[in-house]
Amino acid sequence: MGSKRAMLGNGLGEALGRSLGEVNRVFDLFTGSAAVAWHIGQRYDATVLASDLQEYSRVLAAAVIERTEAVTDRVWVDSWIERASERLFDHAQWAEIAKLQENLGKIGASEAASSARDQYLGDGFPLSKAYGGYYFSMWQVAWLDALRATLPSQSGLRDLALASIIQAASRCAASPGHTAQPFKPNESAGKFLIEAWRRDLPSIVRSRIDDIAPRHAKREGKAHCMDAIELADRAKPGDLCFLDPPYSGVHYSRFYHVLESIARGDVGEVSGSGRYPNRSDRPVSDFSMSSRSKRAFDDLLAVLARRKVAVIITFPAGSASNGLSGEDVKALAADHFRIEEEKVSSRFSTLGGDLKHRAARQDADELILTLSANV
Ligand SMILES: C[S@@+](CC[C@H](N)C(=O)[O-])C[C@H]1O[C@@H](n2cnc3c(N)ncnc32)[C@H](O)[C@@H]1O
């Protein structure tokens, strides 16, 4: 949800490129999947600083922007997988878990789910306790626990390894699009659940490493698990700040809590079929509350205007569920900055059928505002 990857090839990449001419530092203040932080760090001679309220986003950004060289050796991957395998193969229930995995597709989804939910692997396997038999098969999530517990400790490798587990977990999660609710083990959704549970998680981790390891930044950057306004306060004249704030009226932490648990390495109590942690354990954002989003945006823009930086904002062109619209964002921006350029782009790389449906098309339209400091 909300990744700017497609838009980078669809107007946003050019807008960023045009503004990057003389810039030394770029701030990606709501980094999310880190698609924009990676894009800039890999292509431009500028230091990238990224922030997000979620730790998993910090990890994804750090895995690339904090390295200035590709990681070519894979010996560490073999020893990491070896350490994790030992943890699993030594476990008294491993044979049973491997058998359950083999039986996926041969037995019904509801039997597979209840057998998985009956397993308890002990305190050393917190992700398995929370998500086994829901978002993941017991075999997949035991691998997640074992890989998470045996991460390499060398700086430069730890975030890379953790990012590859996070991305692999996201690809394996048995849920539609994000981790807000797993598929149910019933007639209609059971086949999707089993299809997801059969994905080979450790192989996907290896392929994510092969994708991330060659990427690196031209200059060493830094990712922070931090409020955008706090990092914004460190910006200086000559910096460029990219803002892709929440537009959803539901907190992002509701959609990505499983990835957040993996990043943090602990889960706490979870409840319900969504396996949500307590509200107090989930980051909340004023940008996702319709009573506060306008004020939050205005406060952030005021800080950036005081810091005399250039800004690029993306926001849905129509009305968003956090109570703001593209027009509201434009009016707020004009209070603090000079609007240099205004473009509307599609959030998707292929427009296809959306063009036939005006409402769908409007949903997919995104405003790109390029702002310069009022001097
Ligand atoms: C629209 S998404 C960003 C998507 C990102 N540009 C990408 O390409 O994946 C908004 C992000 O802002 C984060 N967020 C929400 N409130 C925040 C705040 N006050 N400070 C920093 N990050 C925040 C959310 O966790 C979420 O990851």
The ligand as a Gaussian input file, in Angstrom:
#p B3LYP/6-31G(d) Opt

LIG

0 1
 C        2.233000       6.724000       2.054000
 S        3.320000       5.811000       3.092000
 C        4.904000       6.124000       2.391000
 C        5.197000       5.199000       1.248000
 C        6.617000       5.308000       0.727000
 N        6.885000       6.574000       0.054000
 C        6.900000       4.155000      -0.229000
 O        7.284000       4.368000      -1.375000
 O        6.722000       2.996000       0.207000
 C        3.370000       6.748000       4.570000
 C        4.374000       6.280000       5.608000
 O        4.460000       7.270000       6.624000
 C        4.710000       6.644000       7.859000
 N        4.346000       7.633000       8.911000
 C        3.138000       7.956000       9.390000
 N        3.203000       8.990000      10.236000
 C        4.513000       9.330000      10.332000
 C        5.220000      10.329000      11.050000
 N        4.584000      11.178000      11.861000
 N        6.555000      10.385000      10.893000
 C        7.215000       9.518000      10.086000
 N        6.583000       8.556000       9.365000
 C        5.249000       8.466000       9.482000
 C        3.884000       5.389000       7.813000
 O        4.391000       4.431000       8.729000
 C        4.050000       4.978000       6.341000
 O        5.107000       4.078000       6.190000

